[in-house]
């Protein structure tokens, strides 16, 4: 049986896009933790940040990740900051295979250029913010991951092939 696979990484690394394709390829269920938070609260991520601040959002995120990581046979795309909580790093690492999709700040800038649904990027200096986030989060992504896959310039299909090969999974369609 294929273990659950948990994707971590920065905004714009392709966690949702590659995650959907990976789940389809392996016959698993794809779940996006941010979408589940929105469904359960009935509010968008930006609205949750506005009303509850980042701390309120992170508390909701911890509960959802604890819940979702208990499910078998899933591919879970986590939010970029999910690894900030030690509890999240622990449950992700112990309940499945964690894949860090690494993307350079340049790649993140490209992928998030027109996205208004990312509260932490609603700042005049988006590059500076992405660099600051990577400085804090990069070591945590690497500490948590069983596998690191570089995504810059790669098609989602190639990223998925590298994940399957890296985790030595059966890639039957």
Secondary structure, DSSP 4 states (H G I P E B T S, - for coil): -PPPEEEE--TTS-HHHHHHHHHHHHT-EEEEHHHHHHHHHTS-HHHHHHHHHHHHHHHHHHHHHHHHTTSSSEEEEPPTTGGGSHHHHHHHHHHSEEEEEE--HHHHHHHHTT----GGG-SS-HHHHHHHHHHHHHHHHHHH-SEEEE-TT--HHHHHHHHHHHHT-----
